[in-house]
Amino acid sequence: NNSKADDVVAELATLLTSGRLSQENRQYIADQYNSTYHAIDQATALHVAQQILITSPEFASTNPIIKSGQPREPSSRPTPSDMPYKAIVYVYLFGGMDSFYMLSPHSSCGRLYDEYRDKR
């Protein structure tokens, strides 16, 4: 079954990383494929292999990954800004909400507030 796992990983590597998947990552994915295949079934093993592959650095880049073996230098904290901060928060709710449930008009909105108060 090792050849089956290697074939699956080779095909996934070709399709999803254009063959850039490192030998180390190929072996890890093949090992996980085999253990899941024996513990559960082939479909689940394939799903696990796909999930692991899409978390690899080779999937998220277009260049070959060259590991230095050195830890990354920690990033420094950014300097806080004295500029005022504003943000727009977008909340997407699936169905059932009309605008009067999400945003309530304030009393300074005149006619719109009166309409809201009358309906609610």
N, C-alpha and C positions, 0 to 999 in steps of 0.2 A: 504493500500500500504506500510505501515511501515514494515510489515512482509516480503513483497517482497524485499524491500531494505535490510533488515537484512539478508535475505537468499543470496542475491547477494554478499553482503560484506563478509559474512561468507565463501562463496565458493571462492571468490577472495583471502581472507586471507589464506585459506587453500592451495590454489594452488600457491600463490606467496610469502607467508611468512611462510609457514609451521605452520600456526596458531599463530604466534608470535605477530600479530597486536594487539596493546593495545585497551582497551575498549574505551578510549577517541578518538583514531583515527578511530575506527570502527563507532562510533557515528557520527563523523564529515563526514566521507565518505557517510554514509547512509543518512544524512541530505542533502548533495549535490546531491546525486543520486535522492532523492525524489523531490527536487526543480527543477532539470533539467528534470526529468520525466514529471512533471506537466507542465513545461514551453515549452518543445520541444517534445521529444519522448523517448522511451525506449532505442533505440540504442545509442543515444547521451548520455543519462544518464549513460549507461554502460561504454561508452568511457571516460566520465568524472571521474567515479569511478576508472577506471583503471589508468588514469593519476595521480590522487591524490595518489592512493596507491603506485605507483612506486616512488613517491617522499618522502615516509615515511622512517624514520630511520630503521624500521623493515624490509623493503624490501632490504636495502643495507647492512644488517648484518646477521650473523648466530647465534647470541646470543640474549637472551631476552634484551630489552631496559629497563633500570631502570633510571627513571627520578629523579634527585636529587632536582629539584625545585630551584637550585642555578644557578646564571648566570656563564658562563665560565669566567675564568681569561683571560684577553687580552694577546695575544702573543707578545713577544718582537721582535723588528726588528732584523734580522740577521746582523751580523757584515760584512761590505763590505770586499771583498777579494781584495788583491793586485795582485792576479794571473791574467795573461792575459785571456781574454775570447774569445772563438771562438764558432760559432754556425753554424749548417747546417740547412738551411731553405728549406723545401720540399714543393713545390707548385704543386698540382695535378690539371691539367686542363683537362676537359672532351673534348677530340677530337680536331682536327683541328690545332694542334700545332706541328711543327717539331722542331728538336733540334736547327736549325739556328734561329728560332724566339725566343726561350727561352734564349739561351746563345750565345752571339756573340763572336767569336774569336777576340782576341786582335792582334794588329799588330806584336807582338813578336811571334805569333804562326806560322809565316812563310807561308808555302804552304796552310795551312788551312784558314788563313786570306785571302789569294789571291783567294781561291775558294769561300769563303763567299762573297767577294767584287764582283767577277764576276757574281755570281748568283743573288745578291740583287742589 
